[in-house]
Amino acid sequence: MANNMVTMVFLILMLISSITPTEIDARNQDLVAATKEMQKANYFTFVMLINMSPLDTIEGNVTFLMPNDRMLANMVLQEGSISSFLLRHSIPSPMLFDVLEQFPTGTTIPTSLPNCMLRVSNNGRKNYVLNNVKIISPNLCVAGSSIRCHGIDGVLSEVCASIASPPSTRDNLNPPTLAAPQPTTLNIGPHKSGSPHWFSYDGSLNFVACLMLYLTGIYF
């Protein structure tokens, strides 16, 4: 009987060892480093939300936009909405603030949440606004190469910015009129390590933006 008990305990320990997610730490070393930096900057609640989210929600190569603990304390999040909250508060490419501040007012940046855009209002380093929030604590996560994070002064609205639909073909029948330049739209797909960030730019800065983000992917 005692031998059977020892055998059972041994099998249980082997089972526990086999399902311990050791590969998760290897895959997310940058995320581990980033969460430590977040905690050092007192963004404990945001770290808690990351830890509560499904493992495949955050796969690296991301920029987090983080409300602080006081702001998040006033929110009520259902368990199923944590992932969409994190995706709405992230950009699928690692960007230091020095890169973000190159985008002029009117630029739209996609979040990690499908069909959710961030519209830039760039009034200088101390007044850089994305939709309804301002970046107030830039470059909090810099240890790893695939994750960046910035503190913001509020929670991003669930009503995301949208891109204007292309004009109807019937408009071609009307006399041509002069129109104001369209805002820049940045099409950032999930960035893979080692690959450049390509942007769709409605102007002559297309090549410059591509080159700038390509170099960002190499050096940061």
Sequence and secondary structure as in RCSB ss.txt:
>XXXX:A:sequence
MANNMVTMVFLILMLISSITPTEIDARNQDLVAATKEMQKANYFTFVMLINMSPLDTIEGNVTFLMPNDRMLANM
VLQEGSISSFLLRHSIPSPMLFDVLEQFPTGTTIPTSLPNCMLRVSNNGRKNYVLNNVKIISPNLCVAGSSIRCH
GIDGVLSEVCASIASPPSTRDNLNPPTLAAPQPTTLNIGPHKSGSPHWFSYDGSLNFVACLMLYLTGIYF
>XXXX:A:secstr
 HHHHHHHHHHHHHHHHHHS HHHHHHTHHHHHHHHHHHHTT HHHHHHHHHS TTS  SSEEEEE  HHHHHT 
   GGGHHHHHHHTEESS   HHHHTTS TT EEE SSTT EEEEEE  TTSEEETTEEEEE     SSSSEEEE
EESS   SS B       GGGGGS          B       TT       SSTTHHHHHHHHHHHHHH 
